[in-house]
């Protein structure tokens, strides 16, 4: 049956950890871009 994704609990935990790490990096990047935007606006 198409559309069914089967993963083990360990694979799901690993992917959740990766997701958590990547989302933290995205938040950091957004913060850096906000800082740069503010600096450019102050020029």
VENJOPE-V630299 format. One record per residue. N is the residue number from 1. PSI is psi in whole degrees, 0 to 359 (NA if undefined). OMEGA is omega in degrees with one decimal (* if undefined). NEAR is the number of other ideal C-beta (glycine too) atoms within 8 Angstrom. Layout:
BEGIN
n	psi	omega	near
N	PSI	OMEGA	NEAR
N	PSI	OMEGA	NEAR
END
This chain:
BEGIN
n	psi	omega	near
1	126	-178.8	3
2	154	177.9	3
3	354	179.1	4
4	125	178.2	5
5	126	-179.1	4
6	123	177.2	3
7	155	176.2	7
8	161	176.2	5
9	322	179.6	6
10	318	178.2	6
11	321	179.7	8
12	319	176.5	9
13	316	178.8	8
14	315	-179.3	8
15	323	177.5	9
16	321	177.1	8
17	316	176.9	8
18	316	179.8	8
19	316	179.9	8
20	316	179.4	8
21	312	-178.6	8
22	321	-179.5	8
23	326	175.8	8
24	322	178.2	8
25	322	178.0	8
26	316	179.1	8
27	320	178.5	8
28	317	179.6	8
29	318	177.8	8
30	318	177.6	8
31	317	178.1	8
32	318	179.2	8
33	322	176.1	8
34	320	177.8	8
35	314	179.4	8
36	319	178.8	8
37	314	179.4	8
38	318	179.6	8
39	320	179.2	8
40	322	179.9	7
41	331	-178.5	6
42	353	-178.9	5
43	NA	*	4
END
